[in-house]
Amino acid sequence: MNRLHEYFSLSKIMMKAINHQASLLCIVLLSLCTSCITITGLTDGYDKLTTTNKEHVCYLRDSKAAGAITTGTIYLVSAGELKQIIEKSDKRYQIVYEYNPNCPSDVCVPISTFVSLCEKYDAEPIVLVRYLDNALFDLSVGDIPLYGIDHSMYKPRAVYKYVPLYLTDLTGHEIKDDGSGNLFVFEKGSFKIRTDINSIGNWYNSAGADLQ
């Protein structure tokens, strides 16, 4: 009987240990899932903005004048509206920079670097933020307006789903969210190529573009 009692006692201790480990595992998994949900760049980011920053996000069509520029303001534009902005440019070339606020890649350069590139190629710089982020409102971009993607006409709210749909409508060509380039070059409003800062020079040289 004593041995049987010891056996059941040991079994209870082992079960408690197993349940404790299972509980710890659940807590760890829950923490990981919560971390995944808070990663920026999965959705449009509006809900994560501060109350003050939300007040500085507006639809371009609701602003007092098309193309209005206010420091610290992000204008949400549809693909059609951005296309009109590109077509009205006085420059021969227009370059849309799909700006990712938290991209670690070497092709995700500061906006000032992008603007310098456009000056080199005498192109119109157009910054289109991939999603909203609080850090955007602290950027110093001079007189360059910041445009955000108006994805209201697309059902998915996930960035990786609505971005290719938007860029496909903007360029008239099927664009996949595969990281193959964040610069979209237009010539007199007509889409020419998707590239990045490391490759755009080769295209300009082969295209015979006149440099300053």
C-alpha positions, -999 to 999 in steps of 0.1 A, spaced: 0 0 0 28 24 8 44 18 -26 11 23 -43 6 56 -24 41 67 -33 33 59 -70 1 80 -70 19 108 -52 47 108 -78 22 107 -106 4 138 -92 38 157 -90 46 147 -126 12 159 -138 16 192 -120 50 197 -136 36 189 -171 7 213 -166 30 240 -154 52 236 -185 22 236 -208 10 268 -192 44 284 -197 43 273 -234 9 288 -239 21 321 -224 51 321 -247 30 314 -278 5 340 -268 33 366 -264 47 357 -298 13 360 -315 8 394 -298 41 405 -311 32 395 -346 0 415 -344 19 447 -334 45 445 -362 42 477 -384 36 474 -421 10 446 -420 -20 470 -424 -24 506 -435 -11 517 -401 -38 544 -394 -51 528 -362 -15 529 -348 -11 567 -353 -12 591 -324 -43 612 -321 -24 643 -333 -9 625 -363 -43 612 -373 -54 648 -376 -27 654 -403 -39 626 -426 -65 637 -452 -77 627 -486 -63 649 -513 -97 653 -528 -109 669 -495 -80 694 -493 -86 730 -503 -65 727 -535 -52 697 -555 -16 691 -547 -17 713 -516 14 710 -495 14 713 -457 44 703 -437 36 672 -416 5 663 -436 0 631 -456 -24 632 -485 -42 600 -493 -46 596 -531 -62 571 -554 -42 556 -582 -62 577 -606 -55 609 -587 -18 602 -586 -18 593 -623 -32 628 -630 -5 644 -609 21 625 -629 6 635 -662 4 672 -652 41 673 -644 63 698 -664 92 674 -663 100 648 -690 105 622 -663 85 614 -632 97 590 -605 74 575 -579 92 563 -548 73 536 -530 86 546 -495 87 520 -468 91 537 -434 109 507 -417 127 491 -446 163 480 -438 173 474 -474 200 495 -491 175 505 -517 153 521 -491 171 554 -491 161 585 -472 137 608 -490 165 635 -493 186 610 -512 157 602 -536 151 639 -542 188 644 -550 185 615 -575 156 632 -592 175 664 -594 204 646 -611 180 632 -637 158 663 -639 128 642 -629 97 650 -608 100 634 -574 68 618 -561 69 601 -527 42 575 -521 43 560 -486 36 523 -485 17 526 -452 12 551 -424 37 554 -395 42 579 -368 78 584 -378 66 599 -412 54 630 -394 89 638 -382 105 637 -416 120 668 -431 111 667 -468 111 703 -478 84 712 -503 79 676 -514 44 664 -506 39 630 -489 12 609 -506 -3 579 -490 -22 551 -507 -59 554 -507 -69 518 -506 -106 524 -499 -116 509 -533 -98 477 -526 -113 451 -502 -81 438 -486 -65 460 -459 -33 440 -457 -4 461 -472 10 432 -492 -24 428 -509 -35 463 -517 -1 477 -527 2 456 -558 -34 463 -568 -28 500 -564 5 500 -583 -11 479 -611 -38 505 -615 -12 533 -614 11 519 -640 -13 499 -662 10 469 -658 7 439 -634 28 447 -604 36 421 -578 47 428 -542 79 408 -546 105 435 -538 118 438 -573 120 476 -572 106 505 -553 111 532 -580 85 536 -608 97 557 -637 73 575 -660 81 595 -691 56 623 -698 30 604 -678 37 570 -695 50 542 -673 85 530 -684 101 508 -658 102 495 -622 137 497 -608 156 508 -577 183 533 -568 211 508 -576 199 501 -611 181 533 -623 213 548 -637 218 519 -661 183 523 -674 187 561 -679 219 556 -698 205 529 -720 174 550 -726 195 580 -737 180 603 -711 195 637 -710 213 643 -677 220 677 -661 
